[in-house]
């Protein structure tokens, strides 16, 4: 679709009405052309949503700024060590209690009782899903950590190591 076709579809008018409004310098036309790409507007016309905004619509400006400031360089090996330290800090029972508390809070019936491997696998799945951001935020607050979507790589590395060695020897409980 061309930009004029998209505008006509957005306003349920003809293309000539779009041109008239553009010539009149209507603020809505300026807003749409200045802050949205043709792809985003076409996405909205065809699906009634803009995908990239769906991913961030629940975030405040402060939360979005914090997430964007964390995007820089990502050292997987360093993050793996941070996650291992977290897993050493808490017993399996403490981590399960924190996760189960969050599941209960969001009325999810996914209560379970497994080992640390299953816990980090569950965290990875929650991060991948992205519909459970509030649950992850609450879990982070409970355990004093900052799991985020970037940690999927580090968690997958830990899971792969477990599959190869059949242990995560750094976090084995006595």
Phi and psi restraints in degrees (value plus and minus 20) as a CYANA .aco file:
   2 UNK   PHI    -103.5   -63.5
   2 UNK   PSI     146.0   186.0
   3 UNK   PHI     -79.3   -39.3
   3 UNK   PSI     -62.8   -22.8
   4 UNK   PHI     -86.6   -46.6
   4 UNK   PSI     -55.1   -15.1
   5 UNK   PHI     -87.3   -47.3
   5 UNK   PSI     -59.4   -19.4
   6 UNK   PHI     -84.0   -44.0
   6 UNK   PSI     -66.1   -26.1
   7 UNK   PHI     -81.0   -41.0
   7 UNK   PSI     -63.3   -23.3
   8 UNK   PHI     -81.3   -41.3
   8 UNK   PSI     -61.3   -21.3
   9 UNK   PHI     -87.1   -47.1
   9 UNK   PSI     -59.9   -19.9
  10 UNK   PHI     -80.4   -40.4
  10 UNK   PSI     -62.2   -22.2
  11 UNK   PHI    -117.9   -77.9
  11 UNK   PSI     -16.9    23.1
  12 UNK   PHI      31.7    71.7
  12 UNK   PSI      25.8    65.8
  13 UNK   PHI    -150.8  -110.8
  13 UNK   PSI    -197.0  -157.0
  14 UNK   PHI    -107.5   -67.5
  14 UNK   PSI     145.2   185.2
  15 UNK   PHI     -83.1   -43.1
  15 UNK   PSI     -53.1   -13.1
  16 UNK   PHI     -85.7   -45.7
  16 UNK   PSI     -54.0   -14.0
  17 UNK   PHI     -85.6   -45.6
  17 UNK   PSI     -60.0   -20.0
  18 UNK   PHI     -78.1   -38.1
  18 UNK   PSI     -68.0   -28.0
  19 UNK   PHI     -81.8   -41.8
  19 UNK   PSI     -58.3   -18.3
  20 UNK   PHI     -83.1   -43.1
  20 UNK   PSI     -65.9   -25.9
  21 UNK   PHI     -85.5   -45.5
  21 UNK   PSI     -56.8   -16.8
  22 UNK   PHI     -85.5   -45.5
  22 UNK   PSI     -62.9   -22.9
  23 UNK   PHI     -85.1   -45.1
  23 UNK   PSI     -53.8   -13.8
  24 UNK   PHI     -96.9   -56.9
  24 UNK   PSI     -24.8    15.2
  25 UNK   PHI      39.9    79.9
  25 UNK   PSI      24.5    64.5
  26 UNK   PHI     -87.2   -47.2
  26 UNK   PSI     115.7   155.7
  27 UNK   PHI     -77.3   -37.3
  27 UNK   PSI     -55.7   -15.7
  28 UNK   PHI     -84.4   -44.4
  28 UNK   PSI     -57.1   -17.1
  29 UNK   PHI     -86.4   -46.4
  29 UNK   PSI     -64.2   -24.2
  30 UNK   PHI     -82.4   -42.4
  30 UNK   PSI     -63.1   -23.1
  31 UNK   PHI     -79.6   -39.6
  31 UNK   PSI     -70.5   -30.5
  32 UNK   PHI     -84.0   -44.0
  32 UNK   PSI     -61.8   -21.8
  33 UNK   PHI     -95.1   -55.1
  33 UNK   PSI     -47.5    -7.5
  34 UNK   PHI    -102.2   -62.2
  34 UNK   PSI     -56.8   -16.8
  35 UNK   PHI    -130.7   -90.7
  35 UNK   PSI     -22.9    17.1
  36 UNK   PHI    -150.1  -110.1
  36 UNK   PSI     119.8   159.8
  37 UNK   PHI    -102.2   -62.2
  37 UNK   PSI     144.1   184.1
  38 UNK   PHI     -79.2   -39.2
  38 UNK   PSI     -61.0   -21.0
  39 UNK   PHI     -81.3   -41.3
  39 UNK   PSI     -63.5   -23.5
  40 UNK   PHI     -84.6   -44.6
  40 UNK   PSI     -63.3   -23.3
  41 UNK   PHI     -87.9   -47.9
  41 UNK   PSI     -59.8   -19.8
  42 UNK   PHI     -84.2   -44.2
  42 UNK   PSI     -60.5   -20.5
  43 UNK   PHI     -76.4   -36.4
  43 UNK   PSI     -64.6   -24.6
  44 UNK   PHI     -86.2   -46.2
  44 UNK   PSI     -63.3   -23.3
  45 UNK   PHI     -81.8   -41.8
  45 UNK   PSI     -58.6   -18.6
  46 UNK   PHI    -107.1   -67.1
  46 UNK   PSI     -48.7    -8.7
  47 UNK   PHI    -141.5  -101.5
  47 UNK   PSI     -24.2    15.8
  48 UNK   PHI      44.9    84.9
  48 UNK   PSI       2.3    42.3
  49 UNK   PHI    -177.3  -137.3
  49 UNK   PSI     142.2   182.2
  50 UNK   PHI    -134.0   -94.0
  50 UNK   PSI      94.6   134.6
  51 UNK   PHI     -72.0   -32.0
  51 UNK   PSI     -69.6   -29.6
  52 UNK   PHI     -84.5   -44.5
  52 UNK   PSI     -49.7    -9.7
  53 UNK   PHI     -98.5   -58.5
  53 UNK   PSI     -47.3    -7.3
  54 UNK   PHI     -81.3   -41.3
  54 UNK   PSI     -53.3   -13.3
  55 UNK   PHI     -90.9   -50.9
  55 UNK   PSI     -44.1    -4.1
  56 UNK   PHI    -141.5  -101.5
  56 UNK   PSI     -15.3    24.7
  57 UNK   PHI     -83.6   -43.6
  57 UNK   PSI     -44.4    -4.4
  58 UNK   PHI    -107.3   -67.3
  58 UNK   PSI     -26.0    14.0
  59 UNK   PHI    -108.4   -68.4
  59 UNK   PSI     120.9   160.9
  60 UNK   PHI     -97.8   -57.8
  60 UNK   PSI     149.8   189.8
  61 UNK   PHI     -80.2   -40.2
  61 UNK   PSI     -61.0   -21.0
  62 UNK   PHI     -83.5   -43.5
  62 UNK   PSI     -64.0   -24.0
  63 UNK   PHI     -84.9   -44.9
  63 UNK   PSI     -60.4   -20.4
  64 UNK   PHI     -85.0   -45.0
  64 UNK   PSI     -63.1   -23.1
  65 UNK   PHI     -80.9   -40.9
  65 UNK   PSI     -61.6   -21.6
  66 UNK   PHI     -83.6   -43.6
  66 UNK   PSI     -63.2   -23.2
  67 UNK   PHI     -84.8   -44.8
  67 UNK   PSI     -62.6   -22.6
  68 UNK   PHI     -87.5   -47.5
  68 UNK   PSI     -52.7   -12.7
  69 UNK   PHI     -93.2   -53.2
  69 UNK   PSI     -38.1     1.9
  70 UNK   PHI    -109.7   -69.7
  70 UNK   PSI     -18.6    21.4
  71 UNK   PHI     -96.6   -56.6
  71 UNK   PSI     -42.3    -2.3
  72 UNK   PHI     -63.7   -23.7
  72 UNK   PSI    -163.7  -123.7
  73 UNK   PHI     -86.0   -46.0
  73 UNK   PSI     115.3   155.3
  74 UNK   PHI    -140.3  -100.3
  74 UNK   PSI      97.5   137.5
  75 UNK   PHI    -119.8   -79.8
  75 UNK   PSI      80.2   120.2
  76 UNK   PHI     -78.9   -38.9
  76 UNK   PSI     -63.7   -23.7
  77 UNK   PHI     -84.4   -44.4
  77 UNK   PSI     -58.8   -18.8
  78 UNK   PHI     -84.6   -44.6
  78 UNK   PSI     -62.2   -22.2
  79 UNK   PHI     -87.2   -47.2
  79 UNK   PSI     -57.4   -17.4
  80 UNK   PHI     -76.9   -36.9
  80 UNK   PSI     -65.3   -25.3
  81 UNK   PHI     -83.5   -43.5
  81 UNK   PSI     -58.7   -18.7
  82 UNK   PHI     -84.1   -44.1
  82 UNK   PSI     -60.9   -20.9
  83 UNK   PHI     -88.2   -48.2
  83 UNK   PSI     -60.0   -20.0
  84 UNK   PHI     -81.2   -41.2
  84 UNK   PSI     -62.8   -22.8
  85 UNK   PHI     -80.6   -40.6
  85 UNK   PSI     -60.4   -20.4
  86 UNK   PHI     -82.0   -42.0
  86 UNK   PSI     -65.0   -25.0
  87 UNK   PHI     -87.3   -47.3
  87 UNK   PSI     -48.1    -8.1
  88 UNK   PHI     -96.9   -56.9
  88 UNK   PSI     -54.0   -14.0
  89 UNK   PHI     -85.3   -45.3
  89 UNK   PSI     -58.9   -18.9
  90 UNK   PHI    -129.7   -89.7
  90 UNK   PSI     124.1   164.1
  91 UNK   PHI     -94.9   -54.9
  91 UNK   PSI     143.6   183.6
  92 UNK   PHI     -76.4   -36.4
  92 UNK   PSI     -62.9   -22.9
  93 UNK   PHI     -81.7   -41.7
  93 UNK   PSI     -61.8   -21.8
  94 UNK   PHI     -85.0   -45.0
  94 UNK   PSI     -61.7   -21.7
  95 UNK   PHI     -86.0   -46.0
  95 UNK   PSI     -62.1   -22.1
  96 UNK   PHI     -82.8   -42.8
  96 UNK   PSI     -62.7   -22.7
  97 UNK   PHI     -80.7   -40.7
  97 UNK   PSI     -61.8   -21.8
  98 UNK   PHI     -84.8   -44.8
  98 UNK   PSI     -65.3   -25.3
  99 UNK   PHI     -85.9   -45.9
  99 UNK   PSI     -65.6   -25.6
 100 UNK   PHI     -83.7   -43.7
 100 UNK   PSI     -55.3   -15.3
 101 UNK   PHI     -78.6   -38.6
 101 UNK   PSI     -65.8   -25.8
 102 UNK   PHI     -86.7   -46.7
 102 UNK   PSI     -59.8   -19.8
 103 UNK   PHI     -81.5   -41.5
 103 UNK   PSI     -63.0   -23.0
 104 UNK   PHI     -82.8   -42.8
 104 UNK   PSI     -62.2   -22.2
 105 UNK   PHI     -79.9   -39.9
 105 UNK   PSI     -57.6   -17.6
 106 UNK   PHI    -117.6   -77.6
 106 UNK   PSI      -4.3    35.7
 107 UNK   PHI      32.4    72.4
 107 UNK   PSI      23.1    63.1
 108 UNK   PHI    -118.9   -78.9
 108 UNK   PSI     120.3   160.3
 109 UNK   PHI    -113.3   -73.3
 109 UNK   PSI       0.0    40.0
 110 UNK   PHI    -106.8   -66.8
 110 UNK   PSI      18.4    58.4
 111 UNK   PHI     -90.3   -50.3
 111 UNK   PSI     117.3   157.3
 112 UNK   PHI    -172.1  -132.1
 112 UNK   PSI     149.6   189.6
 113 UNK   PHI    -164.3  -124.3
 113 UNK   PSI      73.7   113.7
 114 UNK   PHI    -151.8  -111.8
 114 UNK   PSI    -183.9  -143.9
 115 UNK   PHI    -114.4   -74.4
 115 UNK   PSI    -199.3  -159.3
 116 UNK   PHI     -85.5   -45.5
 116 UNK   PSI     -51.8   -11.8
 117 UNK   PHI     -78.4   -38.4
 117 UNK   PSI     -68.3   -28.3
 118 UNK   PHI     -85.0   -45.0
 118 UNK   PSI     -53.6   -13.6
 119 UNK   PHI     -85.2   -45.2
 119 UNK   PSI     -68.5   -28.5
 120 UNK   PHI     -89.5   -49.5
 120 UNK   PSI     -49.6    -9.6
 121 UNK   PHI     -85.1   -45.1
 121 UNK   PSI     -60.5   -20.5
 122 UNK   PHI     -86.0   -46.0
 122 UNK   PSI     -60.7   -20.7
 123 UNK   PHI     -82.0   -42.0
 123 UNK   PSI     -63.0   -23.0
 124 UNK   PHI     -79.2   -39.2
 124 UNK   PSI     -65.0   -25.0
 125 UNK   PHI     -82.6   -42.6
 125 UNK   PSI     -60.1   -20.1
 126 UNK   PHI     -85.4   -45.4
 126 UNK   PSI     -60.1   -20.1
 127 UNK   PHI     -85.7   -45.7
 127 UNK   PSI     -59.5   -19.5
 128 UNK   PHI     -87.3   -47.3
 128 UNK   PSI     -56.8   -16.8
 129 UNK   PHI     -86.2   -46.2
 129 UNK   PSI     -59.3   -19.3
 130 UNK   PHI      44.5    84.5
 130 UNK   PSI     -25.4    14.6
 131 UNK   PHI    -107.9   -67.9
 131 UNK   PSI     -21.6    18.4
 132 UNK   PHI    -133.5   -93.5
 132 UNK   PSI      11.9    51.9
 133 UNK   PHI     -78.1   -38.1
 133 UNK   PSI     -61.7   -21.7
 134 UNK   PHI     -83.1   -43.1
 134 UNK   PSI     -59.1   -19.1
 135 UNK   PHI     -83.5   -43.5
 135 UNK   PSI     -64.2   -24.2
 136 UNK   PHI     -82.8   -42.8
 136 UNK   PSI     -61.4   -21.4
 137 UNK   PHI     -80.9   -40.9
 137 UNK   PSI     -66.6   -26.6
 138 UNK   PHI     -83.7   -43.7
 138 UNK   PSI     -61.6   -21.6
 139 UNK   PHI     -81.7   -41.7
 139 UNK   PSI     -63.8   -23.8
 140 UNK   PHI     -78.2   -38.2
 140 UNK   PSI     -62.4   -22.4
 141 UNK   PHI     -84.3   -44.3
 141 UNK   PSI     -59.6   -19.6
 142 UNK   PHI     -84.8   -44.8
 142 UNK   PSI     -56.9   -16.9
 143 UNK   PHI    -125.8   -85.8
 143 UNK   PSI     -22.7    17.3
 144 UNK   PHI      47.9    87.9
 144 UNK   PSI      24.5    64.5
 145 UNK   PHI    -152.8  -112.8
 145 UNK   PSI    -199.5  -159.5
 146 UNK   PHI    -157.8  -117.8
 146 UNK   PSI      35.8    75.8
 147 UNK   PHI     -76.9   -36.9
 147 UNK   PSI     117.5   157.5
 148 UNK   PHI    -167.4  -127.4
 148 UNK   PSI     155.1   195.1
 149 UNK   PHI     -78.5   -38.5
 149 UNK   PSI     -48.5    -8.5
 150 UNK   PHI     -85.7   -45.7
 150 UNK   PSI     -41.2    -1.2
 151 UNK   PHI     -94.6   -54.6
 151 UNK   PSI     -28.2    11.8
 152 UNK   PHI     -76.7   -36.7
 152 UNK   PSI     -62.0   -22.0
 153 UNK   PHI     -81.7   -41.7
 153 UNK   PSI     -65.7   -25.7
 154 UNK   PHI     -86.1   -46.1
 154 UNK   PSI     -61.3   -21.3
 155 UNK   PHI     -86.3   -46.3
 155 UNK   PSI     -62.3   -22.3
 156 UNK   PHI     -82.4   -42.4
 156 UNK   PSI     -55.5   -15.5
 157 UNK   PHI     -83.5   -43.5
 157 UNK   PSI     -65.5   -25.5
 158 UNK   PHI     -81.1   -41.1
 158 UNK   PSI     -62.7   -22.7
 159 UNK   PHI     -84.4   -44.4
 159 UNK   PSI     -59.7   -19.7
 160 UNK   PHI     -84.4   -44.4
 160 UNK   PSI     -62.6   -22.6
 161 UNK   PHI     -80.2   -40.2
 161 UNK   PSI     -59.9   -19.9
 162 UNK   PHI     -83.3   -43.3
 162 UNK   PSI     -62.7   -22.7
 163 UNK   PHI     -84.1   -44.1
 163 UNK   PSI     -56.6   -16.6
 164 UNK   PHI     -93.5   -53.5
 164 UNK   PSI     -67.6   -27.6
 165 UNK   PHI    -118.5   -78.5
 165 UNK   PSI     -26.5    13.5
 166 UNK   PHI      38.5    78.5
 166 UNK   PSI       5.4    45.4
 167 UNK   PHI    -184.9  -144.9
 167 UNK   PSI     134.7   174.7
 168 UNK   PHI    -133.7   -93.7
 168 UNK   PSI      61.2   101.2
 169 UNK   PHI     -75.4   -35.4
 169 UNK   PSI     -48.1    -8.1
 170 UNK   PHI     -86.4   -46.4
 170 UNK   PSI     -43.3    -3.3
 171 UNK   PHI    -136.5   -96.5
 171 UNK   PSI      -9.5    30.5
 172 UNK   PHI     -78.1   -38.1
 172 UNK   PSI     112.0   152.0
 173 UNK   PHI    -107.6   -67.6
 173 UNK   PSI     122.9   162.9
